[in-house]
């Protein structure tokens, strides 16, 4: 059953003001993404960013995974340059608490979703490499940037909207998504590895992580091939 969402207005409740985000970028295979979601259940994926048709707030888990597979992984495995990826397909609020979200009606047919309590933000993750300074940069969307998995983010601090006090987001019942994010970080450590890139025969480590099942196709990534980049894979055995 789809959850009920509180109806708000432009003045109440006030949207969440949060900061000091922990970020977990990772490139996963289809199967690894399924395993991650299985670990995090139960949860809902709410559409993020932009006006949404009334009652069309949720992204079905299977639709999210299929979009990830069809628009991203298939192109990487085939070493074919994908068309411009629709970032909106992967923009979501992940939460096990529907009360974390409220909606502002725009008209009789559309709503705008806002965050009331801490949620896990899901986005397309991109990388960019600069030949000028030899650095990789995360979440850059300009020329030369390329898709590298998903970015999961969760805040550590927030403002109490009544007292304006800055409070820590802990594991209390007030913040049920904290435990989900901690599960995500544990799963990430156990099932992914750091991503060492090879650039001009030099090894450059970057904090984005890669699922072990992606080893077999990651160096087919069309953006890596076109820019002369490569991921150093661990030795077998």
N, C-alpha and C positions, 0 to 999 in steps of 0.2 A: 504494500500500500504506500502511495506517495505521501510524504509528510506534509503537514499543514505549515504554512509560513506566516509569521506575524505581518500584518499590514502596518506600515509606518507612514511617515510624511517627511517632508524636507526638514522639519524641525525636531521630530521625535520618532524613534529613539535616535540618539546621535551615533553616527558611524564610528566604528572602532578606530582609535588612534594608537598604533603600535610601532615598535622599533626594535632594533638589535636582532635582526632576523638570522636564524641558523639556516643555512642553505645546503641542500643535498642534491647536486646535479649528478645524473647518471644516465648512461645509454644502456638500454636493456633489450633483450630479444622479446619476441611476443610471449614466449613461455615464461620468461623471467618476470615480465610485467604482470602476467596472470598470478604467478606465485606471490609477488609482492602484494597485490590486491587481496589475495586470499589471506595473507598474514594480517592485513589491516582491518578486515571485516569485523563488525558491520560498519558501513559508512555509506554516505551519499555523495555524488559528484554534482554540484550545482554549477550552472553556467555562469561564467564570470566575464565582466566587461561588456557593456552595451545594453541596449534595450532588448527585452526578451518577451516573446508572446506569452500571454497569460496562461498559466498552468503548464508551460513548456520550460520549466526551470531546471529540470534534471537532465544529466547526460547518462544514459544507460551504460553500465560498466562495459558491456560487450561492444557497444558502439564506439566507445573511447578506444578500446583495444584494437578493434578492426580498423579504425581510422589511422591509428598509430602504425599498424602493420601495412596497410595498403598505400598510404601516402608517404611513408618514410622508409620502413625497413625493406620493402620490396625494391625500391630504387637503389638503396645502398647495396643490397646483395647483387643486383644486376649491374652495378657500376654505371647506372644511367642517371643523367642530370635530371632531378625532379623539377616540375614546374614550381612556381612560387608557392611555398607552403602556406596554408591557411592557419595562422597561429591561433585563431579563435577556436579551432577544433580541440585544442589542448589547454585552453584557459578554463580553469575550474577552481571552485572552492570545495575542498575535501573535508567532510565533517561527519561525525557520528551523532551530532546534536543539532536538529533542525532549528532550535532556538538561537543558534549562532548567526542565523541569517534573517533578514527582514526584507520586505519588498515595498517599493514605493510605486503605486499605480501612476502610469503616465497618462493613460486613457482607459477606456473600457476593454481594450484588447492587449495592452502591453504593460510591462512592469520593468523596474530597474532594481536589481538585487544589490543589497548592501550588507556589510559585515557588522555584526553587533558584538560578537565575542570571538576570541582567537580561533582561526581555522587554519588548515594546511592549504597554502596556495600552490596550485599546479600550473606550470607554464611550459611552453616549448623552450628548450635550452639551446642556445647558440654559442658558438665560439668564433673568434676572429684571430688571425695571426698577422703580426706586423713584421715585415722584413726590416723596417727601419730600426726598431729597438729589440727585435728578437723576442717579443713577448706575445703570449696568448692572452686574450681577454674574453671574459664571459658576458653573455647577454648584450652583445653588440649586434645591431641589425643592419649595418651598412653594407656597402659593396665588399665582397670577399668573405662575409660571415657565412657560417654553415651550421646546419642542424647537428646537434650532438646530444640527443636524448631529451629527457624531461628534467625540470627543476622543481623540487619540492622545498617550500620555505615555511618557516614557522617562527613567530616572534617570541622574544624573551621578556619584553617590557610592554606595558600598555598604560594609558591614562584612565584613571577612574573618572568617568564623565560627570559624576556628582561632586566629588571633592577636588578634582583636577590633580590628585596625587598620582605620581608614577609608581606603579606596582609591578612586582615580579610575577610572571606567568609561571605557576608551579604545577604540581601534580594533584592539586586539590580537586574536589568534585566541581568546583567553579569552572575548571578548564578541562573538560573531558578529552579534548583533542591532544593534550600534551602527551598522554600515554600512547596514543596512536602514533604520534611523531617519533617518540622514543622507540617504538617497535620498528618504525621505518628505518631509523638510524642503525639499529642492531642488525636488521635484515641487510642493509646496505653493506655494512662491514663484513658480514659473513658470506655474501654472494657476489660481491663486486671487487674489483681491484683498482688501484690508482692507474692513471693513464699517462704513461711516459711516451712523449712524441719524439720522433727522430727528425731533426731538421738540419740539413747540410752535414750529416754524419754526427751531429751532436744530440745528446739526450736532453730533453726539456720536460720536467715533470709539471703536471697541471692537476689541480685538485678535483677536476671532474672525474668520475669513476665509470668503469665499464663492466657490464655483466660478462661473466666467463663464457657464456654461450655466444657472445658477439665476436669472440676471437676469430672465428672462422671466416667472417665476412668484413670486419671493420676496415681492412686495408683495401677493400673495393670501393670505399666511400668516394664518390666522384669528386667531392671538394678536396679531399686529401690528395687524390691523384693529380688533379689539375694544379694544385699549389706545391707539389713536390714534398708533401708531408707523409709521415708514416707513423703508425703506432708500434712501439717495440713490444712484442708479445713474449710472455714468459716461456722459458724452455720447457718442453714436454718432459715429464718425469722428474 
